[in-house]
């Protein structure tokens, strides 16, 4: 329990109760607290502080029962017919009464049971923050009764209602003790609480759906958090809790969205981490959900087009969709942003459409990845010297964000052509230059704070889950790490596109320096972000274009890209809106795109697909990618699966992935030969690529006991295979071994014989002539 300071001492039991007194315990459902806060009860009587916050009654909670808060018993005089009270939230220490948050609405009312001299009552009052209803139960002692009178009440007079909505329910027995009955409102409250929190304190499933009340009318926390799965259908409960968890996460996101400018950033981030799950990289597959021309499509509503493809994405196993830059931009593609909060100014669609798309993606279990363009920013006003270095946020609907992202020349790096000299810092030593727009000074604390607020707004208002950072070579990696820490995304990826090493003969085989740059960048973010594997793209497209598959093995026998060194942080891809699409700055060979996907989908790393390849190149092309994703998923290879490269010649690449091997892939025009059919089964195949999948072990069928049979006297169908032995040879690129021949069908053997017989006959003819 939280350490709470009680402003005054109050009896915790009825042992010393005076005549005509009522012992009241308050139970409050409240999620409005942040770490360090607590719930208090303040009311009209001196025992409840006489409306003074300093005298309020504290309530406590624990990880097991949160958001239920309970007070200790408070002894009130029964002389008054009613007691008014309210629920407040303030610092648990009680030393900041001026910062208390009061719930809205009219005062709550407790109607006190009448007790004769020497009598008394115990009362448990339950309510929820922001809801007017108060539900409470009584236990009478010394012959007291509800509403005056003594002795037994008639059996048909079990409930008394008052106009305030406060419900009594009591069925007295001969010994003067009330037999408690469940009320509808308590059942509703218990059901709502059941899906909120588990033993870890985060928003997860609970084993019990029941709030247990002891015979004295008080909440039994231990019983309430004890799983009671015997009482419910397990499948029905799992579905209900999953749906309720999603509902509660959405409600929590909406609450945090409204509170984000009034909460300390540390408390806000802690709450956000409870509703944004960290991505499992082993299962992550991303799709770039646009190309360079998408802003033209759909009459300016690209988001609605993407929404029509959600089911297809889900069927393919796509877990994340990278959406275009969301803000108003000088360039229609979004990469010259200006008013960052102005989502309605985007050429891809307005804010309502974007929020609707993200919501629909979430309903299908797909995360939304935002394209974060913060290396540079276009001013929307000029200074007195005509420089475009005055920035406005574009936020008009929420006054609490006033001033955020309203920058001047001070936010630009010194020496930039847009700078007015009022900035604080020059660009970093290794920062790349982007000449088309002002270079933002990320070392400036106010800039850092503004961008962090904007990122959290994108998460809580729009619903984004993860980040793709644009042009990260333009500013220090440490700031990408900072922005991740200040926004807690499910995951993040950076676009670090640098020059590869070339010589007179073309692309050099050794690209260690290129991928080392990516490793250094990832480490400099404190491993908060992954990086696109441009090394693998460059090497792979050179290999397939020139039939140089020897490039796919480095000097240590590993894959030559980032995935060979840091697979957990490598996002592999074939093309994007810059390298491909209509720009084609560095395109993958069109006729070898599926060969490329066969490589990145079967190998470690996080594969990223391109919109054009999935939705613009035809259904057959999409289905082949879908099949590759299926075998990756079914094989269960992790993001850092080991790669055993068995061959890397000019015309053939052959590797087995996993430990034990789960996938086998061959690339190139040369045939790789058939692997052991007892271990491998055929998978997806296409022009110059082929995949095999490890066979799943099948449980042997139970053998029936049969009488022994006499051994056959002659060969029977199904007899052991004929033993063969010869030196392995290669025919049409396929290696023939004794085991391979043993595993061939009659048709396959016939084709081999047809190929070899002319060779053998010609050899005999030549031999006879000598």
C-alpha distance (Angstrom), angle and dihedral (degrees) to the residues before:
residue distance angle dihedral
X1 . . .
X2 3.78 . .
X3 3.82 114.9 .
X4 3.77 103.1 -107.7
X5 3.77 127.3 -178.4
X6 3.79 115.3 -135.8
X7 3.78 111.7 -146.9
X8 3.78 92.6 -148.1
X9 3.77 138.2 10.7
X10 3.78 119.1 -97.4
X11 3.81 130.0 -177.8
X12 3.79 112.6 -104.3
X13 3.81 96.7 -156.9
X14 3.77 142.1 33.7
X15 3.78 94.2 -110.7
X16 3.80 94.0 104.2
X17 3.80 98.0 30.6
X18 3.78 114.5 146.9
X19 3.77 123.9 -136.6
X20 3.76 117.5 -72.6
X21 3.83 94.2 15.0
X22 3.79 134.9 136.4
X23 3.79 125.8 -149.5
X24 3.82 108.8 -145.8
X25 3.81 128.0 -167.1
X26 3.81 118.2 -170.3
X27 3.83 123.9 -146.3
X28 3.81 115.7 -171.2
X29 3.80 130.1 -176.9
X30 3.81 106.1 -147.6
X31 3.82 132.6 157.4
X32 3.81 95.2 171.4
X33 3.78 94.7 96.8
X34 3.77 127.6 101.2
X35 3.82 126.4 -159.7
X36 3.79 109.6 -59.9
X37 3.83 94.0 25.1
X38 3.77 130.1 107.2
X39 3.80 138.9 -173.0
X40 3.82 120.2 -106.1
X41 3.81 135.0 -173.2
X42 3.81 118.3 -138.1
X43 3.78 123.5 178.9
X44 3.78 151.8 155.4
X45 3.82 98.7 -79.0
X46 3.81 126.6 76.3
X47 3.80 89.6 -116.0
X48 3.84 88.3 60.7
X49 3.78 93.9 44.9
X50 3.83 98.5 -92.6
X51 3.84 88.2 -101.1
X52 3.80 91.3 -52.2
X53 3.80 112.4 126.9
X54 3.80 91.8 -146.6
X55 3.82 89.7 65.5
X56 3.82 97.0 44.5
X57 3.80 120.0 133.3
X58 3.83 112.5 -112.4
X59 3.80 123.6 -134.4
X60 3.78 126.7 -155.1
X61 3.79 135.1 -150.7
X62 3.80 139.0 177.1
X63 3.77 137.2 -149.6
X64 3.79 89.9 -97.4
X65 3.81 97.7 56.6
X66 3.82 104.5 24.7
X67 3.05 127.9 160.8
X68 3.82 86.3 37.4
X69 3.82 112.1 90.0
X70 3.81 122.3 -169.1
X71 3.79 132.6 -167.5
X72 3.76 127.7 -148.8
X73 3.81 116.3 -104.6
X74 3.81 113.8 -71.8
X75 3.80 119.4 -158.7
X76 3.81 111.9 -136.3
X77 3.76 129.2 -178.6
X78 3.78 114.4 -108.8
X79 3.81 90.1 -149.2
X80 3.80 90.6 95.7
X81 3.77 118.3 69.8
X82 3.78 93.0 -143.5
X83 3.79 141.0 16.5
X84 3.78 123.1 -154.8
X85 3.81 122.6 -148.5
X86 3.80 145.4 162.8
X87 3.81 136.6 -156.1
X88 3.81 118.8 -119.5
X89 3.80 135.0 -179.4
X90 3.80 122.9 -144.6
X91 3.79 142.3 135.8
X92 3.81 110.7 -44.5
X93 3.80 90.8 -126.9
X94 3.80 89.9 62.8
X95 3.79 90.8 -135.9
X96 3.82 96.8 117.0
X97 3.82 104.5 58.7
X98 3.80 91.4 152.0
X99 3.82 89.7 64.8
X100 3.79 96.0 51.2
X101 3.81 117.8 132.9
X102 3.81 114.0 -138.1
X103 3.77 122.2 -155.0
X104 3.78 114.5 -118.7
X105 3.79 130.3 -118.2
X106 3.79 131.8 54.2
X107 3.78 123.6 -36.2
X108 3.78 116.8 -81.3
X109 3.81 116.0 -118.4
X110 3.81 131.6 -144.3
X111 3.81 114.4 -163.7
X112 3.78 105.5 -149.3
X113 3.83 120.9 -133.5
X114 3.78 113.3 -121.7
X115 3.80 115.8 -114.3
X116 3.81 128.3 -170.8
X117 3.77 122.9 -132.4
X118 3.77 108.2 -62.9
X119 3.81 92.0 15.3
X120 3.77 129.8 107.2
X121 3.77 146.0 169.9
X122 3.75 141.4 -140.1
X123 3.78 117.7 -139.5
X124 3.84 130.4 -170.8
X125 3.82 112.0 -162.6
X126 3.83 120.0 -165.6
X127 3.79 129.1 -171.5
X128 3.80 142.5 148.9
X129 3.81 127.9 -125.5
X130 3.77 111.1 -94.8
X131 3.83 95.3 8.4
X132 3.82 117.7 105.5
X133 3.79 98.9 -146.7
X134 3.81 120.0 102.6
X135 3.79 118.3 -167.0
X136 3.77 120.2 -168.7
X137 3.78 142.3 167.0
X138 3.77 130.2 -150.2
X139 3.76 136.3 -150.3
X140 3.81 112.2 -163.7
X141 3.80 124.3 -151.7
X142 3.76 132.1 -169.0
X143 3.82 95.3 23.1
X144 3.78 95.3 -59.6
X145 3.77 119.9 153.5
X146 3.77 139.9 -163.4
X147 3.78 115.8 -92.1
X148 3.80 95.2 5.1
X149 3.80 130.3 -59.7
X150 3.78 129.0 84.7
X151 3.76 140.1 -118.8
X152 3.80 127.3 30.9
X153 3.77 123.7 -10.6
X154 3.77 121.6 -141.8
X155 3.79 115.4 -92.1
X156 3.81 92.3 -118.9
X157 3.81 92.2 54.4
X158 3.78 98.8 71.7
X159 3.77 102.8 130.7
X160 3.74 133.1 43.3
X161 3.82 119.5 -165.4
X162 3.76 127.7 -160.3
X163 3.76 128.2 -163.0
X164 3.80 93.3 -109.3
X165 3.80 91.2 69.0
X166 3.81 92.5 -110.4
X167 3.81 109.5 143.4
X168 3.81 127.5 -148.5
X169 3.76 118.9 -169.0
X170 3.79 120.9 177.8
X171 3.78 137.7 151.0
X172 3.77 108.7 -168.9
X173 3.77 123.5 -148.2
X174 3.75 128.6 -155.7
X175 3.79 93.2 -92.1
X176 3.78 92.9 60.0
X177 3.81 95.7 -109.7
X178 3.76 119.0 127.8
X179 3.82 116.8 -124.3
X180 3.81 104.7 -138.7
X181 3.79 120.1 -132.1
X182 3.84 125.5 -167.2
X183 3.78 115.3 -104.0
X184 3.79 124.4 -145.4
X185 3.79 91.9 -120.3
X186 3.81 92.2 51.8
X187 3.80 90.5 50.0
X188 3.80 88.9 51.4
X189 3.79 91.6 48.9
X190 3.79 92.8 47.5
X191 3.79 92.1 49.8
X192 3.78 91.0 50.0
X193 3.81 92.9 48.8
X194 3.78 94.4 47.6
X195 3.79 96.2 76.5
X196 3.77 97.7 42.5
X197 3.78 111.1 83.8
X198 3.78 141.9 1.9
X199 3.77 132.3 -159.2
X200 3.80 91.7 -75.0
X201 3.79 92.0 62.1
X202 3.80 93.6 -121.5
X203 3.77 127.1 112.0
X204 3.79 100.4 -85.2
X205 3.78 139.2 126.8
X206 3.78 121.3 -65.7
X207 3.75 126.4 -146.9
X208 3.82 94.8 -137.1
X209 3.78 130.2 56.4
X210 3.79 94.8 -173.6
X211 3.78 133.5 95.5
X212 3.78 105.5 -151.2
X213 3.81 119.2 -149.1
X214 3.79 118.9 -163.9
X215 3.80 121.6 -132.8
X216 3.81 89.7 -96.7
X217 3.79 90.2 61.1
X218 3.81 95.9 -108.1
X219 3.81 126.7 127.2
X220 3.79 111.8 -97.5
X221 3.80 99.6 -147.3
X222 3.81 95.4 -175.8
X223 3.79 93.4 53.3
X224 3.79 91.9 42.6
X225 3.78 93.0 57.5
X226 3.82 94.8 42.3
X227 3.83 110.8 103.9
X228 3.78 112.4 -109.6
X229 3.77 99.9 -176.2
X230 3.82 91.1 146.2
X231 3.79 87.6 75.6
X232 3.81 97.9 57.1
X233 3.77 142.4 45.1
X234 3.81 105.7 -96.5
X235 3.82 96.2 -143.6
X236 3.77 92.5 46.3
X237 3.79 90.8 48.3
X238 3.82 92.8 49.2
X239 3.80 91.4 52.4
X240 3.78 92.7 45.5
X241 3.79 94.4 47.6
X242 3.82 92.6 46.4
X243 3.79 90.7 51.7
X244 3.79 91.6 44.6
X245 3.80 91.8 48.4
X246 3.80 91.1 54.0
X247 3.79 90.0 46.9
X248 3.79 92.4 49.7
X249 3.81 92.1 46.9
X250 3.79 89.9 53.8
X251 3.80 91.5 48.0
X252 3.80 89.6 48.9
X253 3.80 90.9 50.4
X254 3.80 90.5 51.6
X255 3.79 90.9 48.9
X256 3.79 92.7 49.4
X257 3.79 90.1 46.9
X258 3.79 90.2 58.4
X259 3.80 93.0 43.3
X260 3.82 100.8 40.4
X261 3.81 96.7 101.3
X262 3.82 91.9 45.9
X263 3.80 97.6 48.5
X264 3.81 127.4 78.6
X265 3.80 108.2 -104.5
X266 3.82 92.3 -119.9
X267 3.80 92.9 55.3
X268 3.80 91.1 43.5
X269 3.80 92.7 52.1
X270 3.79 92.0 48.6
X271 3.79 89.8 53.8
X272 3.81 92.2 45.0
X273 3.78 91.6 54.3
X274 3.79 87.1 60.5
X275 3.81 92.4 62.7
X276 3.83 102.0 33.1
X277 3.78 111.1 69.6
X278 3.79 118.8 -149.5
X279 3.79 110.2 -112.5
X280 3.81 118.5 -107.7
X281 3.81 101.1 -129.7
X282 3.81 91.0 -160.1
X283 3.81 89.3 68.9
X284 3.81 101.4 30.4
X285 3.81 119.3 121.7
X286 3.81 117.7 168.3
X287 3.79 130.7 -159.0
X288 3.79 122.4 -160.7
X289 3.79 98.0 -131.2
X290 3.82 99.2 -153.7
X291 3.79 144.9 26.6
X292 3.80 134.2 -143.4
X293 3.81 93.3 -79.6
X294 3.81 99.8 41.6
X295 3.81 92.9 104.5
X296 3.81 88.0 68.9
X297 3.80 94.1 53.3
X298 3.78 126.6 92.6
X299 3.79 94.9 18.9
X300 3.79 91.3 -74.1
X301 3.80 95.1 -41.0
X302 3.79 104.9 100.9
X303 3.80 90.4 152.0
X304 3.80 91.8 68.2
X305 3.82 90.0 53.1
X306 3.80 91.4 52.4
X307 3.79 89.8 48.5
X308 3.81 91.0 59.2
X309 3.82 89.0 58.7
X310 3.80 98.0 52.5
X311 3.79 95.5 99.8
X312 3.80 91.3 50.6
X313 3.80 90.3 49.4
X314 3.78 91.1 50.1
X315 3.81 92.1 48.8
X316 3.80 89.7 52.8
X317 3.81 92.0 53.1
X318 3.80 96.4 -111.6
X319 3.80 109.7 161.3
X320 3.82 101.9 -179.0
X321 3.80 134.8 33.9
X322 3.79 119.4 -158.9
X323 3.81 106.4 -144.4
X324 3.83 126.0 -160.6
X325 3.82 122.9 -94.6
X326 3.82 103.5 -66.6
X327 3.81 102.5 -151.1
X328 3.80 136.6 86.0
X329 3.80 108.7 -82.4
X330 3.79 140.0 -173.3
X331 3.82 88.3 -132.8
X332 3.83 114.5 53.8
X333 3.81 93.1 -130.6
X334 3.82 89.0 66.2
X335 3.81 100.7 -118.0
X336 3.82 96.0 113.8
X337 3.82 97.7 57.5
X338 3.78 122.8 -175.0
X339 3.82 117.0 162.8
X340 3.79 99.8 35.7
X341 3.82 96.6 -171.6
X342 3.81 91.9 48.6
X343 3.81 102.2 95.8
X344 3.80 93.2 158.8
X345 3.81 88.3 65.1
X346 3.82 93.2 64.4
X347 3.81 118.9 111.6
X348 3.82 89.6 -138.9
X349 3.83 95.0 66.2
X350 3.78 141.7 -67.1
X351 3.80 129.5 -70.1
X352 3.81 94.7 -96.8
X353 3.81 91.0 54.3
X354 3.79 92.0 47.8
X355 3.79 92.9 49.0
X356 3.81 89.8 48.0
X357 3.81 91.1 51.3
X358 3.80 93.4 49.1
X359 3.81 91.3 47.7
X360 3.81 90.9 51.3
X361 3.80 90.6 48.7
X362 3.78 91.0 51.8
X363 3.80 90.6 51.2
X364 3.81 87.4 58.5
X365 3.80 93.4 46.0
X366 3.81 95.3 -106.1
X367 3.80 122.1 135.8
X368 3.81 122.7 -136.5
X369 3.82 116.9 -130.2
X370 3.82 115.9 -159.3
X371 3.80 121.7 -146.7
X372 3.81 103.2 -127.5
X373 3.80 112.6 -156.6
X374 3.82 107.2 -178.0
X375 3.79 104.5 131.7
X376 3.80 87.1 92.3
X377 3.78 138.3 8.1
X378 3.80 133.2 -164.4
X379 3.78 117.9 -126.4
X380 3.80 115.9 -129.0
X381 3.81 94.2 -156.1
X382 3.81 135.6 41.4
X383 3.77 127.5 -124.4
X384 3.81 123.4 -130.4
X385 3.82 89.9 -81.7
X386 3.81 93.5 53.3
X387 3.80 95.5 -105.1
X388 3.80 116.6 143.3
X389 3.78 96.0 -128.4
X390 3.81 104.6 117.5
X391 3.79 113.4 102.4
X392 3.81 132.3 -167.2
X393 3.78 125.0 -168.7
X394 3.79 100.9 -133.1
X395 3.82 90.0 -134.9
X396 3.79 110.6 134.9
X397 3.81 106.1 147.2
X398 3.83 101.1 63.0
X399 3.81 118.9 52.1
X400 3.81 92.0 -166.2
X401 3.82 88.4 71.7
X402 3.80 93.5 53.9
X403 3.79 110.7 138.6
X404 3.81 95.8 12.9
X405 3.81 107.7 129.6
X406 3.82 92.0 6.7
X407 3.80 96.9 130.0
X408 3.78 138.2 167.9
X409 3.78 135.4 -165.0
X410 3.80 88.9 -62.9
X411 3.83 89.2 76.5
X412 3.82 93.5 61.3
X413 3.81 124.6 87.3
X414 3.80 115.8 -103.8
X415 3.77 114.2 -99.5
X416 3.79 94.8 29.8
X417 3.80 113.9 130.4
X418 3.81 89.4 -120.7
X419 3.83 93.8 50.7
X420 3.80 121.2 111.6
X421 3.79 92.4 -161.4
X422 3.80 96.0 -105.3
X423 3.81 94.7 105.1
X424 3.78 124.6 108.4
X425 3.80 107.1 -137.2
X426 3.77 143.2 36.0
X427 3.83 119.4 -131.9
X428 3.79 115.6 -78.5
X429 3.78 119.6 -93.7
X430 3.79 93.6 -104.1
X431 3.81 99.2 32.4
X432 3.80 114.6 129.9
X433 3.79 118.8 -130.9
X434 3.81 124.6 -116.1
X435 3.80 107.0 -170.0
X436 3.80 100.4 -175.3
X437 3.82 96.8 73.6
X438 3.83 141.4 17.1
X439 3.80 113.7 -68.9
X440 3.81 108.5 -123.6
X441 3.82 119.7 -132.7
X442 3.80 103.6 -129.1
X443 3.80 91.9 179.8
X444 3.82 88.0 69.4
X445 3.82 109.0 101.2
X446 3.81 93.5 -144.8
X447 3.80 90.5 53.2
X448 3.80 90.1 49.8
X449 3.80 91.6 50.1
X450 3.80 93.4 47.6
X451 3.80 94.2 49.5
X452 3.81 91.3 46.7
X453 3.81 91.1 52.5
X454 3.79 90.7 48.4
X455 3.81 92.2 50.4
X456 3.80 92.1 50.9
X457 3.80 89.0 48.3
X458 3.81 89.6 54.0
X459 3.79 88.6 53.9
X460 3.79 99.0 44.0
X461 3.81 101.3 33.9
X462 3.82 102.8 32.2
X463 3.81 98.3 25.0
X464 3.81 101.3 -123.4
X465 3.80 115.0 164.6
X466 3.81 106.4 -170.4
X467 3.81 143.2 18.5
X468 3.78 137.7 -121.6
X469 3.82 107.5 -166.5
X470 3.81 114.3 -148.0
X471 3.84 124.7 -141.6
X472 3.79 95.0 -4.4
X473 3.80 92.6 172.2
X474 3.81 86.0 74.7
X475 3.81 95.3 70.5
X476 3.77 138.0 23.5
X477 3.81 119.4 -72.1
X478 3.80 90.5 -132.3
X479 3.81 89.1 71.7
X480 3.80 91.8 54.7
X481 3.79 87.0 53.7
X482 3.80 90.3 48.1
X483 3.81 93.3 50.9
X484 3.80 90.2 49.7
X485 3.79 90.9 51.3
X486 3.81 90.5 48.0
X487 3.80 94.1 51.2
X488 3.85 106.7 28.5
X489 3.85 99.6 -141.2
X490 3.80 121.4 -169.8
X491 3.81 85.2 -114.0
X492 3.80 140.0 -34.3
X493 3.79 139.9 -144.1
X494 3.80 130.8 -163.3
X495 3.79 130.7 -147.7
X496 3.81 103.8 -131.6
X497 3.81 102.6 168.4
X498 3.78 110.7 175.4
X499 3.79 135.9 161.5
X500 3.78 119.3 -81.7
X501 3.82 123.9 -140.9
X502 3.82 118.4 -91.6
X503 3.80 134.6 174.7
X504 3.82 134.9 -177.9
X505 3.81 91.2 -70.0
X506 3.78 94.8 50.3
X507 3.81 131.6 -106.5
X508 3.77 111.4 17.4
X509 3.78 118.3 -122.7
X510 3.81 94.3 -131.2
X511 3.81 110.9 67.4
X512 3.79 96.8 163.2
X513 3.79 93.3 124.2
X514 3.80 91.1 54.1
X515 3.79 94.8 51.6
X516 3.80 91.1 40.4
X517 3.80 87.3 62.6
X518 3.81 88.4 57.3
X519 3.80 91.7 47.5
X520 3.80 90.9 50.7
X521 3.80 91.5 48.9
X522 3.81 93.3 50.0
X523 3.78 91.5 49.0
X524 3.81 90.6 48.2
X525 3.82 89.4 57.9
X526 3.83 86.2 57.3
X527 3.82 84.6 -111.4
X528 3.78 89.3 -68.4
X529 3.81 89.9 130.0
X530 3.78 138.9 41.1
X531 3.81 121.7 -142.1
X532 3.79 135.4 -134.6
X533 3.79 108.5 -103.4
X534 3.80 100.0 -123.6
X535 3.82 89.3 161.3
X536 3.79 92.3 62.9
X537 3.81 91.6 45.4
X538 3.79 92.7 52.2
X539 3.80 95.5 46.0
X540 3.80 95.0 41.3
X541 3.79 96.7 50.4
X542 3.81 90.8 47.4
X543 3.81 89.9 50.8
X544 3.81 96.3 50.7
X545 3.82 94.5 39.9
X546 3.82 95.9 53.2
X547 3.81 99.5 26.8
X548 3.81 90.6 -113.2
X549 3.79 101.3 139.7
X550 3.79 90.2 157.8
X551 3.80 84.6 81.7
X552 3.82 90.2 72.4
X553 3.81 93.4 74.6
X554 3.79 123.6 64.3
X555 3.80 126.7 -150.0
X556 3.81 90.6 -87.3
X557 3.79 94.9 51.6
X558 3.80 94.3 -103.9
X559 3.82 133.4 117.3
X560 3.83 107.4 -77.5
X561 3.81 98.9 -131.4
X562 3.79 135.6 73.6
X563 3.80 88.1 -79.4
X564 3.81 88.1 66.7
X565 3.81 91.0 59.8
X566 3.82 108.8 24.6
X567 3.82 107.7 13.9
X568 3.82 93.9 164.7
X569 3.80 89.1 61.7
X570 3.82 99.3 37.2
X571 3.82 119.3 102.4
X572 3.79 106.0 -166.3
X573 3.80 122.0 -156.0
X574 3.80 143.2 164.9
X575 3.81 102.5 -147.7
X576 3.81 141.8 -15.9
X577 3.80 138.6 -170.6
X578 3.83 90.9 -72.7
X579 3.80 103.5 40.2
X580 3.80 94.9 38.5
X581 3.81 134.8 8.9
X582 3.82 112.6 74.6
X583 3.82 93.1 -36.7
X584 3.83 96.4 59.9
X585 3.78 94.6 -177.2
X586 3.84 91.9 158.0
X587 3.82 108.3 -0.8
X588 3.77 128.1 -172.8
X589 3.85 111.1 -123.5
X590 3.80 105.4 -86.6
X591 3.80 94.9 -139.1
X592 3.80 91.7 51.9
X593 3.81 100.2 46.3
X594 3.81 93.0 108.0
X595 3.81 89.9 49.5
X596 3.80 86.5 55.4
X597 3.80 92.7 49.8
X598 3.81 90.3 47.6
X599 3.81 86.3 59.2
X600 3.81 102.4 44.3
X601 3.83 95.7 39.4
X602 3.81 94.5 50.6
X603 3.81 94.9 42.1
X604 3.82 131.3 71.7
X605 3.79 121.5 -85.7
X606 3.80 130.4 66.0
X607 3.83 110.1 -64.4
X608 3.80 119.2 -138.9
X609 3.81 121.9 -163.4
X610 3.80 127.3 -153.8
X611 3.82 122.0 -126.1
X612 3.81 94.7 -128.9
X613 3.81 93.4 54.1
X614 3.81 92.5 49.5
X615 3.80 104.0 38.4
X616 3.82 108.7 14.9
X617 3.80 103.4 44.5
X618 3.79 98.2 63.1
X619 3.77 139.0 -90.5
X620 3.81 95.0 -81.8
X621 3.80 91.1 55.7
X622 3.81 90.9 48.2
X623 3.81 92.5 48.2
X624 3.80 91.8 53.8
X625 3.79 90.2 53.5
X626 3.80 88.6 46.2
X627 3.80 90.9 54.5
X628 3.79 91.6 50.7
X629 3.81 89.5 51.4
X630 3.79 90.3 48.8
X631 3.80 94.7 55.4
X632 3.81 90.4 45.7
X633 3.80 89.5 52.8
X634 3.81 95.1 42.7
X635 3.79 93.4 47.2
X636 3.79 90.7 54.8
X637 3.81 95.2 -142.0
X638 3.82 110.4 172.8
X639 3.78 124.1 -127.8
X640 3.82 90.2 -102.1
X641 3.81 98.3 42.1
X642 3.83 113.8 156.9
X643 3.82 117.8 -109.6
X644 3.81 121.4 -142.5
X645 3.82 106.3 -163.2
X646 3.80 107.1 -157.3
X647 3.78 98.6 174.8
X648 3.81 135.1 12.8
X649 3.82 107.4 170.5
X650 3.77 129.2 146.7
X651 3.83 92.8 -89.6
X652 3.81 104.4 24.4
X653 3.80 137.3 49.8
X654 3.80 116.5 -176.4
X655 3.80 125.4 177.3
X656 3.79 141.5 159.1
X657 3.78 118.7 -143.5
X658 3.79 127.7 -154.4
X659 3.78 137.3 27.3
X660 2.96 106.1 -76.2
X661 3.81 91.0 23.1
X662 3.80 111.0 -96.1
X663 3.82 101.3 168.7
X664 3.79 133.0 32.1
X665 3.80 121.0 -166.3
X666 3.78 133.5 -173.8
X667 3.82 123.4 -168.0
X668 3.78 129.6 -175.1
X669 3.79 140.3 47.1
X670 3.80 95.9 -72.5
X671 3.78 118.8 88.3
X672 3.78 114.5 -114.2
X673 3.78 97.1 -153.8
X674 3.76 128.1 -123.1
X675 3.83 118.0 -60.8
X676 3.79 125.3 -144.3
X677 3.79 104.4 -56.7
X678 3.76 91.7 -155.2
X679 3.82 88.3 65.1
X680 3.81 105.3 26.9
X681 3.77 132.6 49.9
X682 3.83 124.1 -167.3
X683 3.80 117.4 -92.8
X684 3.82 134.5 176.8
X685 3.80 116.0 -24.2
X686 3.79 136.4 178.9
X687 3.76 144.0 146.8
X688 3.82 105.4 -22.7
X689 3.80 96.7 -15.1
X690 3.77 135.0 85.2
X691 3.79 132.5 175.0
X692 3.79 131.4 -161.8
X693 3.80 127.0 -164.5
X694 3.78 127.5 -148.6
X695 3.79 109.4 -105.1
X696 3.77 114.8 -113.4
X697 3.78 112.9 -121.8
X698 3.77 112.1 -110.9
X699 3.76 121.3 -147.6
X700 3.81 109.6 -113.7
X701 3.77 114.9 -113.7
X702 3.78 116.3 -109.2
X703 3.77 110.7 -93.3
X704 3.76 117.8 -126.0
X705 3.78 117.5 -135.8
X706 3.80 110.0 -113.4
X707 3.76 134.5 176.5
X708 3.82 113.6 -94.3
X709 3.80 114.8 -94.0
X710 3.77 126.5 -144.4
X711 3.78 114.7 -102.8
X712 3.81 112.6 -101.1
X713 3.79 116.3 -104.2
X714 3.78 93.9 -148.5
X715 3.81 135.7 34.8
X716 3.79 111.6 -76.0
X717 3.80 133.2 -161.0
X718 3.75 108.2 -80.4
X719 3.79 94.9 30.6
X720 3.82 117.8 154.7
X721 3.81 114.4 -71.0
X722 3.77 118.1 -92.6
X723 3.80 110.4 -96.7
X724 3.80 111.5 -115.9
X725 3.76 132.3 -177.1
X726 3.81 131.3 -177.1
X727 3.76 140.7 132.3
X728 3.83 110.3 -84.4
X729 3.80 114.8 -103.5
X730 3.82 134.3 -175.1
X731 3.80 120.7 -122.1
X732 3.82 118.7 -174.9
X733 3.80 90.1 -19.8
X734 3.82 92.8 -50.9
X735 3.77 117.1 115.5
X736 3.80 113.4 -134.1
X737 3.78 116.2 -153.1
X738 3.80 130.2 166.7
X739 3.81 90.0 -103.6
X740 3.80 91.9 48.5
X741 3.79 91.3 51.5
X742 3.81 91.0 48.1
X743 3.82 89.6 56.1
X744 3.82 97.2 48.6
X745 3.79 124.2 107.0
X746 3.80 122.2 -125.2
X747 3.78 91.3 -100.3
X748 3.81 91.9 51.7
X749 3.81 91.6 47.3
X750 3.80 89.9 49.7
X751 3.81 90.7 54.3
X752 3.81 91.1 50.0
X753 3.80 91.5 49.7
X754 3.80 91.3 48.3
X755 3.79 89.2 54.4
X756 3.82 95.7 44.7
X757 3.83 101.9 40.3
X758 3.84 95.6 70.6
X759 3.80 89.2 48.2
X760 3.81 92.7 50.2
X761 3.83 92.4 45.8
X762 3.81 92.1 49.0
X763 3.79 90.8 48.3
X764 3.83 90.6 51.4
X765 3.79 92.3 48.2
X766 3.79 92.1 51.1
X767 3.79 90.9 45.6
X768 3.82 91.8 51.5
X769 3.77 91.7 52.7
X770 3.79 92.4 57.1
